[in-house]
Amino acid sequence: METTLEVLTTGRGRRQAHRDWPDEVKARIVSESLRPGVTVNEVAERHGLKANHLSSWRTLARQGKLTLPAPQDTVEFAAMVVETLTPEPPAAKAVSRAEIVVGPVTIRLEEGASAARIAAIARALATT
């Protein structure tokens, strides 16, 4: 009577541990990790990466060394008005409108801007 023994391993072989990822694949994975509500750990696990490896690719993308694909989602544009700074006279009625200040730039949103619009503009500023 012959006996057959099968061995299944869960560890990675030496060759898999040092994979060479094409730039297009890196860019697609980085782009996926930048979507709202997604974490680096989730994306890294889904693609068999360590989170710090994916984080280093994200750094390359921020430095312009890795070109990301065009976003698949619809892009929201915000109107921008450039004006010189002049002192505003005291207003009779208080207007509540959101302002986003980034260094010397102040972005004033229209009155009643939704939280989703403010978040979209903040995300756009964070990626530049």
PyMOL commands that set and color helices and strands:
alter all, ss='L'
color gray80, all
select helices_A, chain A and resi 14-17+23-33+40-46+51-62+115-126
alter helices_A, ss='H'
color red, helices_A
select strands_A, chain A and resi 99-102+105-108
alter strands_A, ss='S'
color yellow, strands_A
deselect
rebuild
show_as cartoon
